[in-house]
Amino acid sequence: MPSSTFYNLHPQKQETILSASRREFSSVPFAEVSINRIIKTANISRGSFYTYFKDIYDLVDYLMRQFREDFFDRIRMQLVIHQGDLFEGMLDLHDELFQKYTNSNERIFFMNLASHFHSDLSTHMQKTEEMLERFSSMESIVMLIDKEKYSIESPRHGMRLIECSFVLLRHQLYQSMVRGYTQLEANKSLKAQYEMLFHGVQHKKVGD
């Protein structure tokens, strides 16, 4: 997380630094990200950078948190549009993000964050503060799900459903970029996965 010094900066200065960071992460693979280029673009000193962030991983964690919150905001909007239908909302969210990532810079940014998340998953899971924030954000999404349409036994059950939905969506977007799927192909693939998640694969017994 950024230091209090970063949060005390003028919002415009904060955005200048974050904009320079997103630009760097959108132009090269994660392994080639350069702090020198970030500070040059943001017009700050190297010493200043390290008073704001401990290291490059601290910065990427903050970018990931912003990315996740944007993700959650988008699904909240889709749930409002689809009146609580999570299945349809997630499919429309996929198409919305698929279109966004046709932009090469947005695509590289997404793939960099996705790769970093998977490579450092255990560390992320150990961050209690971040997990509590994520819990609160997801709980607000659960409240928007149509409980008449979906059997949500508890808030935690609803959060697990959302989490599984997000994992499948993120995986599908990543695979689409790697394999060059069209939006229609990607949507069809994700829909098949959601059919299994939401409706199951077990045959109903006679008389059920």
Summary of the structure (lengths in Angstrom):
residues: 208
radius of gyration: 19.3
end to end distance: 51.6
largest distance: 71.9
contacts: 563
relative contact order: 0.10
helix: 75%
strand: 0%
